[in-house]
Amino acid sequence: MFDSLHRTVAQRLIVIEGREMGQTALLDGMEDKAAEPSQVTKSGMGAIVHDDGVAFRVWAPNADRVSVIGTFNDWQSEATPLKREEHGTWYVDVAKAKAGDEYKYRITRGDKSFDRIDPYAREVTNSIGNAVVYKDTFDWKHPTFHRPAQNELVIYEMHIGTFHRDDPDQPGTFSDAVAKFKHLKELGINAIQIMPVAEFAGDLSWGYNPAHIFAVEQAYGGPDALKAFVDAAHQAGFAVIIDVVYNHFGPSDLDLWQFDGWSENDKGGIYFYQDHRSNTPWGDTRPDYGRGEVRQFIHDNAMMWMREYHADGLRYDMTAYIRTVSGIGNDDIAEGWGLMQWINRDLRNEFPGCYLIAEDLQTNNWLTKTEDQGGAGFTTQWDAAFVHPIRTAVQEIDDAHRDMWAVRDALCHRYNGDAFQRVVYSESHDEVANGKSRVPSEIDAEDPESRFAKKRTILAAALALTAPGVPMLFQGQEMLEDDWFEDTDPLEWERTRRLRGIKRLFRDLIQLRLNKDGFSKGLTGQHIVMHHVNENDKVVAFVRRAEDPQDDVLVLANFANRSWDQYEIGFPDSGDWQLKLNTDWSGYDQDFDDHPVEHVDATDQPYDGLAARAEVSFGAYAVLIYTR
């Protein structure tokens, strides 16, 4: 899709109204002598707290008059006018204002006046309430954190509102989630990816309808509560990745809409495209990626999550709608591609080792190429080429219809020759909603805890945790959460007691994936040797390898409802191979078959293209993991 685009956009400078945009911040060094901003406040946007009060700056190029109203001036519209600066911004310094004050901008254009929440507000009372002057005084207990290497990540996708609720009638909060960090620590994950937490309409949402992208959702606890969440996560050993939404804003409770009263074609005004490019599946709310001030707005937001909230990475929602109009076609938006390049370059330069994840789902190699190659500069991307074939394979009713070659292709897929440029999973918030259910319910809607549902759900999850790539779980997988994801339906934590063996199985898989016991380093490596594909009997086996063949790990997966006592496969080398995990063990679940499985002694006879062979036994729908 980007064979031509990448050659032209990578070095392209976006020029807006004669001003060169790119790495240079729009507002750095801006000064208006009439407004006489201090040295401290001459750059920056929103409410800028300083020793002598609060300065306010807002971009409203088509306004005739702007004033700030708030608790510091009894909401009097004439009391505190802002003065026009260059480039369409307005500024005032208010000695009486202080942190905690509520405020809005009153904007006048022609004979119309209207109140707007500050687009840069770090805190709001609610999505249709007031902005709050926020001063960052948070005391970080763990200001430094060593991010795991990308090949050593196991991600847990979390929705704050439903992960854990102390009050069942209220959305979960950041502090509620922290209360369950012990569970996550026991599970063994080392990264939490939280669904969007920018202020959204109402208190219940997935988060993909951001009303105020700089403010943290009040129902979850607000900005300081998010900082406490990240601080506690780092203390527990978890990296934190924040989901951001830049492909559209809103669509509801959206003060950005016709912000200063101007628009064309009855569209969204200064923050949005005014032509066909505005259209998205979520309304005419695509930001104008070609307007310098909007580019800066989004860039500043991305940097904020890393600088102010100490996040370890960002996951961009549906980048296909940033880089193209339709999300699937060749109707490219060059400015959107360039914006992602700029943000990702700056993030990687300032925060080496950070994670930049694209949800694009178009299996596009250019997303994870570096900028100097013409790519968008993401470090990894969600891989539709894994999740869809694997779910199809385990959700088929008839064993005969399971396609082992499709499974092979899913396991071997990679971007730009790098296995860790993809995130692999069998469940995500998208895959368990929008007409689809959790894997157990897709397998057996009547009884999601049936033998078949449990065994094949584990089969899919085990492949995600042993395939090359960055594995990800969606909240509740480790307790076989059923039905579908809803923002009104919290996790059923009693499942962790009733299905404690399933949690142990996930823990054991994660322990092996991260080589915690020193026997399974091959699972952290780049390489896969897909040496055994048996379409007739529905069995696959593969070798995971790091740099040293002595670290090889052999994985066998049975996609059929039959067991084997003597099944011959190739092994990388002769000698003793230890069984490290058998998903069919009855200790994980009493419904599992516990078919007898043993260590094997591979003989020095080539088989399956490998140097040795051995006979193994395994149960129905079982996954076995062997190490030297």
N, C-alpha and C positions, 0 to 999 in steps of 0.2 A: 504493500500500500504506500510505503514511503520511499520507494526507489528513487523518485525524483525529489521529493520534499526534503529528504535529509541532506541533500547536496546544497540546497539553497538556504535553508532555515538556520543551519547550525551557526553560520557566521553572520546571519542577518541582524542588522540593528533596526529596532522598531523606532521610527521617528514620528512623533506626534506633535503637531502644531509647531514644527521647527525645532523641537527639543529632542535630543538624542536620549533614548531610554535604553536601559540594559543594566549593567552592574551598578551604575551610578544612581544612588537613591534620589528620588524626585525632590525631596524637601530638604536634603542636607544643605546647609548654608543659606537657605532662604531667609530673607530679611525684609521687613517692611518698616521703614523709618517712621511712618505715621503711627503704626501700632506700637513701636518701640519695644519689641520683645527683648527680654533679658538674654544674656549669653546662654543661660541654662535652657531657655524655652524657645530659642529661635528656630529650632527644628523639632519635628515630631508632630503627631496628630492626636486629636482627642483631648482628654483632660490630663494636663501635665502638672503634677503636684511638685511644688518646690518649697523652699523654706519660708517664702513670704506670701504664700497663697496657692492659687491654682490658675494656670493659663489654659485657655481653650482655643483649639484650632479645628476648623471644619472646612471641607471642600464643598462649595456650593457655587459653581461658576455662573449660574444663571439667576441667582438671587439678586434682588434689589436691596434687600436689607436682611441682616441676621442679628439676632440677639440671643443671649443665653438666659434662660429663666430657671430658677431653682430655689431650694430652701434657703440659700444665702441672700436672696433678694426678694423673698416672699412671692416668687413667681410673677414678678412685675415685668411686663414685656418691654417697657421703655427704659428699665433701670440699667441694663448692661448690654449696650450694643457692641457688636464686633466690628472691626475695621477691615476693609478689603485689602488683601495682599496681592502679590503677583500670582498668576497661575490659577486664579479662581478660589483661593483659600481666604478664610476670614479668621481674625485673631483678636483675643482680648485677654488681659491678665487681671484676675479678680483677687484682691487682697483678702476679702472676707470669706472666700470659699475655702473648703478644707475637705480632707478625706472623709467619706461617708455621706457627704451632701448628695441629694438627688437633683437632677437637672435634665433639661432638654434644650434643643435649639428651636427658636421660633424663626421661621423663614418666611420672608415676604417676597412675592414675585407679582408685580402688577398690583391688582386689587385683591389678591388672595394671600392669606397668611395661614400657616399650618405649623404644627409642632412635630419635631423629629427627634428620635433617639440618636445619640451620637454613634456613628458607624464604628468608631474605634473604642467604644466603651468596653472596659474590662469586666464590668459588672452591671447588671440591670435588675430591677425589682422583679420583673417578669417580661415576657416577650412583647407585651403591649403596655408596659408600665413606664418607668423612668430609668434613665441612666444613673449610675452611682459613681461618684468620684472614688477611684480605687487607688490606694497607695500600697505598694508591695513591701510589707514588713515581715514576710514569712521567714521563720527561723529554720533553715534546712539543717536537719540532723545528719544527713548523709549527702553532702553536696557533690561528692564524687562517686562515680559508679563505673565499674569495668564492664563494658558491654561484651557479651559473648560473641565470638566470631559467628558469621552468618551460617556457616556449616554446622554450628553447634546449637542452633536455635530449635526450641520446640515452643510454638506459639499457642496461646489459649485465647480465643476470641471471646470477649465478654461484653454483655449489655448491662450497664450499671443498673438500669431500672428494674431488671428482672433476675439478675444473678443471685441476689440475696436481699430479702426484705425483713427488717426487724419488725416493722408494722405491715401486716399483710394487706392493709387497705391503702398504703401509700407506696409510691415508687421507691425502689431501693436507692440508697445514697452511696457516696464514695466511702463513708465510714462503715456502712453495712457490708460493702465488698471487702474492706480491709479485715473485717471480723472473720472472713472465711479464707484468709491467706494461709492459715495452717493447713487447710484442705489442699490448696494448690501446692504448697511446699511438699506435702506428703505425696502428691501426685507426681511431682518431679519436673513440672514445666519450668521454663526459665524466661519466658516473655509473655506479657499480657498485652493483647491488642484490644483497646476499648472502642466500641462503636461510638459515633460522634457525640461529643458532650458540649458543643457550642449551643447557646440558648436557642430552643426551638419552641414552636407554638404549643401551648398547653403543658401538662406535666407528663403525659404519656406519649412516647414516640420512639421509633427506632433511632432517631437522631438525624436522618437524612433530609430534613427540612429546616435547614439553619435559618433562623431569623436574624441573629446577631452573631457573626462568626468570631468576634473577639471576646464575647462574654461567655462565661461558663454557666451551664444550666443550673438555675437556682434550685430546682426540685431535687437535684443531685447533691447540693451543698454549696455551690458557688466556687469562686476561684481558690480560696485558701483550702477548701476541702479537697479540691483536686491536687493541690500541691502536697497536702498531707498524704493523699493516696499514693502519689508518685514516690514520696520520701519513704513511706512504709514498704512499698514494693521494692525499692532499691535495697532497703535493709533486709528484706526477705530473699533477695537474690534474683528478683524479676526485673527484666527490662520492660519499659512501657512504650508502646506504640499507639499513637492517637490517630484515629480515623478522621480525615478532613474531607469536606465536600466543596469542591470548586467548580464542578460542572454545571451547577445551578445554585441559586439562593432561594430560600422560601419553599413554596410559593406564598404561604400565608403569614400574617403578622410581620410584614416586610416593610419596614420604614425606608429601606433603600429605594423602594419603588417610587419613581418620579420624585426623587429626593428633594430637588430644589425647584420643583414645579415644571421643569422643562421635559418634553419628550417629543419624539417624532412617531408618526403612524400609531399613536395611542399606545406606545410601548413603554418600557420601564424607565426611560430617562438615562441620566449620566452614567449609571453603573452597569447598564445593559446594552446589548446590541439593539439597534433600532430597525433592523431589517429581518430577513428570513432566518438569519443566524441566531436570533433570540430564541427560536423554538426548540424546546426539549420535551421529553415525556412528562416533565414536571411543570409545564407552562412556559410562557415566554420570558424565562428568567435566567438565560445564559449570560454570564458577565461579558462585558466587552473587553476581550483580551488584547485588543489593539489600542486601547486608550491608556496612556501612560499612568494616570492616577489610579485606574482600576488595577492595572498590573502591580503597581506599588502596594495597593491595598491588600491584594492576595499574597504577595511576597512577604509583606510585613506580618501577615497572619501566620504564615508557615514558620517564619523565624520566631514568632512569639512562643509557639508551643515548645520549641527547643530551648530558647533562651530563658524564658520566664517560668516554664513549668518543668524544665529538665527532662523533657521527653527524650527517648532514645531513638525515635523514628516516627515517620508518618506513613499512613496508608491512604492513598488518594482514591476516593470513590470514583468509579466508572470513568476512567481517563479517556475512553473512546468518545465521550461527549465533550471532552475538552479539545481533542485534536481533530474531530470531524463534526459536521452538522448532524448527520443521521445516526452516528454511533456505529455504523456498520459499513458505510460506503466509502467512496473516494472523494467525498466532498470535504476536503481538508480545510481546517482552520489553522493557517500557518502561525498566527499569533499565539494560539493556544499551545502549540508544540513548542514555540520559542519560550513561552512563559514557564512551562515545565522544565525546560533546559536550564533557564536562569535560576529558578528556585532550587532545583536539585544540585546545581553546581555550587551555589552559595552554601547550602546545607552541608554538603560533603566537605567543602573547604573548611568551614567553621567547626563542624562536628565529625571529625574522621571516625569511621566505623559505624556511623548511624545507619539505620535501616530505612530505605525508601521503597515502599511497596506500591505497585500499581495494580488496581483492579481494572483490567481492560477486557479480558476474556475473548480476545480475538487472535490469540496465539501469534502475537506480533513481536518479532525479534528486536525491532527498533526501540521498543520501550526500555529494554535493559542493555542497550549499547551505551557506551559513554558518549558524552557530548562531542568530544573531538572526533568521534566516528560518525557523528550526525544523529546519534540516539538521544533519547529523552533523559538518560542519566539515572533511571531507577536502578536499585540494586537487585530487585527481584520482583516477580509479578505472580498474581494468582493464576493457576494453570487449569484452564478449562479442559485441556487435553488429558488431564489426569482424572479429575472428579467425575466427569460425565461417563467415560467408559467403565470406570470402576463401579460407580453406582449402578449402571445398567447391568453389569455382570452379576452383582450380588442381589439385585432386585428381581431378576428374571425368575419366574415360577418354576420353569422346567430346566433342569440341569443341561439338557441337550442344547439349549439355546444360548448358553454362556459362551462367549467368544474369547478364547484364550489368546488369539493373535491381537485382539483389541487390548486385552490386558497387558500383553507384552509391550505394545506401542505406548500405552499409558505409563508403564514403568520406565521406559527408556527415553521418553521425550525430554528435551532440554532446550534452552535458549542459548544461542551463540556458543554452543559447546560447553556450557557451564551448568551443571546440575542444580546449583544453588541459586540460579536466577529464576527459579520457580518455587511457588508455595503449593504444597500438595495437601489435599484434604478430602474427606468424604462428606463432611458437613460444614456449612457456613450459614450465616444468617439468611443469605439468598437461597441456598440450596434446601432449606427446611421451612420455607414459606412460599408465598406467591404461587399457590397451587401445588406445592410439594411439601412432603412431610419429612420428619426425621426418618432415618434409614430403617429403624425397627418397625415403624408404622407403615412405611412403604412396602416392606417385605410381608408383614402380616398386620393388616389394619384391624382385624378383630382381636388379635392377641399379640401385641408388640413384644411381649416377654415370652413368646413361644420358643421352643428349641431352635427352630429354623431362624426366627428373627434375631435371636441373640447370637447364634453362631455366625451368620452371614454378616451381621453388623460388625462383629469383631473382625471378621475376615477383611472387610473394607478398611477399617481403622488400622489394622496391623500392616496392611500394605502401605498406607500413608506414612506409617512410622518406620518402615524399612526401605521404602523407595528412595532413590536419589532425589534430593530437594529439601526444602524447609518444611517440615511437617507442621500442620495446624489442626487443633481441635476446636470445635465450637462448644461453648458452655453446656454442660450436662451430658456430653457424650460419655464421660467416664461413669455415669450412673444410668446410662441407657434411657435418657429422657425421650419421651414419645410424642405423638401428635405433631404439631407444627409450632413454629416460633411466633409468639404474639407479645406485644409490649405490655399486655395486661396480665400475662400468665408467668409468674415467677417459677424458678426451678423448684422441684419437689425434693427437698433435702433429706427426707426420710429414706429416699432411695439409696443414699450412701450407706445406710445401715443394712437395709434389706438386700442390697446388691453389692455388699462390701467386697466380694470376690472379684466382681467386674472392675471395681476401682483398682484392686490389686493387680489385675491383668494389665490395665493401662499403665499403672506405675512400673510394672516389670518391663513392659515394652519401652517406655520412656527411658528407664535406666539403661537398657541395652542401646537404645538410639544414641544416648549421650556418652556411652562407654564408661559409665560410672564405676564399673568393677574392673576395667582394664582389659576386657576380653573381646570387645566388639568395636574396635576402632574403625573397622571397615565400614560401619554404618555411617560414619561421619565423612567418608571419602567421596570423591567425585565419581568413581567408576562403578559400572554395573556390567556383569557378564550374564546375559540372558540365555543360558545354555540349554534349558529344557522347557519345551512347550508341547504339551500333549493335549491336542484338541479333542481326541476321542475320549480320553478318560478325565479330562478337565483338571489337569495338574500342571502347574508351572514351578520352576525352580530357577533361582538366580544367585549369583555371587556378588556381594558388595565388597568393594576394595578401596583402601586408601593407597598410599604410596608403597607400603611394604606388603608383599603378598602374605607375610606371616600374620597380618591383621585381617585376613579374609573372613567374611561371614557368609554362610550359606543359608538361604531362606527358601523354604518349600511351602507352597500354598495349594490346598486342595479345594477346588470349586464344585465338588460333587458330594452327594449324600451317600457316600460309601466309604468304607475303610479299607486299608491295605495292610497286609502283614509282611509282604515281600515286594517292595517296589524299588527298582534299580534306577539310580540317577548318578550323574557324574559329580565328582568332588575335585577341588583344585589340586589336591595333593593326597598322597597316601598317609595312613597313620590314624591316630585317634582323633575323632571329632566329637566334641561334647555338646549334648543337647542343652541349650540354655533356656528355651521357652517352648512350651507346647500349649497352644490356645485351647486345646480339647481337654485339658486337665480338669478333673471334677472339683479340685480345690478352688477353681475360679467360679464354678457354678455347678450346682447339683444336677442340672439338666444336661451337662456335657457328658460325653460318652466315656471319657478316660480310657480310650483305646491304648493298649500297651505300647509305649515308645521308649527307645533306649538310645544310649550313645552308640556310635558306629565306628568300626575300624575299616577305613577305606583301603582297598588293595591297589597295588601299583599296576593298574590296567586302564588304559584310556577309555573314556566313555563320554558321550555328549560333548565331545570336543575338549574335554578337560583331561588332566593327567591321571585321574584315578576314578574308581567307582565303588559304590557300596549299596547294599540293600537297606531300605528304611521301612519302618512301619508308621502309619499315621491314621487318624480318625477322620470322620466326615467333616468337611468344611474346616479342617484344621490348618493352622500355620505353625511350622516348626522353624526354629532358629538354631543353627549349629555354629560353633566356633572351634578353633583348633584347641 
